[in-house]
Amino acid sequence: MAEPSTSSSAATPEQAVRRLLITMADELAHNDPNRPLTSTGRGAMILRLTGRGPLYDLLLKRAPRITTPVRRAAYSARLRQIAGVR
């Protein structure tokens, strides 16, 4: 599957963040979904996807903080809900 375009010329920042949320959700759902996701893991994933580019802060704000233990599958479902995907 091709990586979503995050170019500002291809989409608005909100559209790009929505695609990044879906990308995160897909990765979490398909790679060890029963393993816990930590706050550090969330941050590392966001950094890997955005490279601290202009979408970094936007994605940090949209992807919920992890304050209690959560499985990757559950976090994936939450990201899909935020992105408006059922």
KAHUCOR-V595075 format. One record per pair of residues at least 24 apart in sequence whose ideal C-beta (glycine too) atoms are under 10 Angstrom apart, sorted by the first residue. I is the first residue (numbers start at 1). GAP is how many residues later the second one is. If there is no record, write none. Layout:
BEGIN
I GAP
I GAP
END
This chain:
BEGIN
1 25
3 46
4 45
6 43
6 44
6 45
6 47
6 48
6 49
6 53
8 45
8 46
8 47
13 41
13 42
13 45
13 46
14 44
14 48
16 34
16 37
16 38
16 39
16 42
16 43
17 33
17 38
17 41
17 42
17 43
17 44
17 45
17 46
17 65
17 66
18 44
18 64
18 65
18 66
18 67
19 30
19 36
19 64
20 25
20 26
20 29
20 30
20 35
20 38
20 39
20 42
20 43
20 59
20 63
21 28
21 38
21 41
21 42
21 55
21 57
21 58
21 59
21 60
21 61
21 62
21 63
21 64
22 54
22 57
22 58
22 60
22 61
22 62
22 63
23 26
23 56
23 60
24 24
24 25
24 35
24 38
24 39
24 48
24 51
24 52
24 55
24 56
24 59
25 38
25 47
25 48
25 50
25 51
25 52
25 53
25 54
25 55
25 56
25 57
25 58
25 60
26 50
26 53
26 54
26 59
27 45
27 49
27 52
28 42
28 43
28 44
28 45
28 46
28 47
28 48
28 49
28 50
28 51
28 52
29 43
29 44
29 46
29 47
29 48
29 50
29 51
30 42
30 43
30 46
31 41
31 45
32 39
32 40
32 41
33 38
33 39
33 40
33 41
33 42
33 43
33 44
34 37
34 38
34 39
34 40
35 36
35 37
35 38
36 30
36 33
36 34
36 35
36 36
36 38
36 39
37 29
37 32
37 33
37 34
37 35
37 36
37 37
37 38
37 39
38 28
38 31
38 32
39 26
39 27
39 28
39 31
40 26
41 25
41 31
41 34
42 24
42 28
42 33
END
